[in-house]
Amino acid sequence: MDLLTVFLAVVLAGLSATLSGIGVAAASRYRDPRLALVSAGLAVLAVVGGLDVLNQVSPRYGEPFEVAPVPLGLTVLAVALLYVALVRGAARTPSP
């Protein structure tokens, strides 16, 4: 059990699940199907992170869901950038 891999998998699962919930709420409020698709993709990433956590914590769980630390870190970085983009919002244009 590699501690860095477990940490990255937990962060991926938690952050993706949080963003997926926010996306579902926003999609239902604004009736935008693009938000629903993004939240579905984030839900899939949350499932991948959760399965990797189970793989790292339980040695009897099996090898099929093992994710190497480098792709896992890159996926966490991509989700974190998505989070920053959602939190930051649209850039305000100066009024003339």
Contacts in CASP RR format, 6 or more apart in sequence:
PFRMAT RR
TARGET T0000
AUTHOR 0000-0000-0000
METHOD contacts of the structure
MODEL  1
MDLLTVFLAVVLAGLSATLSGIGVAAASRYRDPRLALVSAGLAVLAVVGG
LDVLNQVSPRYGEPFEVAPVPLGLTVLAVALLYVALVRGAARTPSP
1 56 0 8 1.000
1 57 0 8 1.000
1 59 0 8 1.000
2 56 0 8 1.000
2 69 0 8 1.000
4 69 0 8 1.000
5 52 0 8 1.000
5 56 0 8 1.000
5 67 0 8 1.000
5 68 0 8 1.000
5 69 0 8 1.000
5 72 0 8 1.000
6 53 0 8 1.000
6 56 0 8 1.000
6 57 0 8 1.000
8 69 0 8 1.000
8 72 0 8 1.000
8 73 0 8 1.000
8 76 0 8 1.000
9 49 0 8 1.000
9 50 0 8 1.000
9 52 0 8 1.000
9 53 0 8 1.000
9 56 0 8 1.000
9 67 0 8 1.000
9 72 0 8 1.000
10 49 0 8 1.000
10 53 0 8 1.000
11 76 0 8 1.000
12 45 0 8 1.000
12 46 0 8 1.000
12 48 0 8 1.000
12 49 0 8 1.000
12 50 0 8 1.000
12 52 0 8 1.000
12 72 0 8 1.000
12 73 0 8 1.000
12 75 0 8 1.000
12 76 0 8 1.000
12 79 0 8 1.000
13 46 0 8 1.000
13 49 0 8 1.000
13 50 0 8 1.000
13 52 0 8 1.000
13 53 0 8 1.000
14 46 0 8 1.000
15 76 0 8 1.000
15 79 0 8 1.000
15 80 0 8 1.000
15 83 0 8 1.000
16 42 0 8 1.000
16 43 0 8 1.000
16 45 0 8 1.000
16 46 0 8 1.000
16 49 0 8 1.000
16 79 0 8 1.000
17 42 0 8 1.000
17 43 0 8 1.000
17 46 0 8 1.000
19 39 0 8 1.000
19 42 0 8 1.000
19 79 0 8 1.000
19 82 0 8 1.000
19 83 0 8 1.000
19 86 0 8 1.000
20 39 0 8 1.000
20 40 0 8 1.000
20 41 0 8 1.000
20 42 0 8 1.000
20 43 0 8 1.000
20 46 0 8 1.000
21 39 0 8 1.000
21 42 0 8 1.000
22 39 0 8 1.000
22 86 0 8 1.000
23 35 0 8 1.000
23 36 0 8 1.000
23 38 0 8 1.000
23 39 0 8 1.000
23 42 0 8 1.000
24 36 0 8 1.000
24 39 0 8 1.000
26 32 0 8 1.000
26 35 0 8 1.000
26 39 0 8 1.000
27 33 0 8 1.000
27 35 0 8 1.000
27 36 0 8 1.000
27 39 0 8 1.000
42 79 0 8 1.000
42 82 0 8 1.000
45 75 0 8 1.000
45 79 0 8 1.000
48 65 0 8 1.000
48 67 0 8 1.000
48 75 0 8 1.000
49 67 0 8 1.000
49 72 0 8 1.000
51 65 0 8 1.000
52 65 0 8 1.000
52 66 0 8 1.000
52 67 0 8 1.000
52 72 0 8 1.000
54 61 0 8 1.000
54 65 0 8 1.000
55 61 0 8 1.000
55 62 0 8 1.000
55 63 0 8 1.000
55 65 0 8 1.000
55 66 0 8 1.000
56 66 0 8 1.000
67 75 0 8 1.000
END
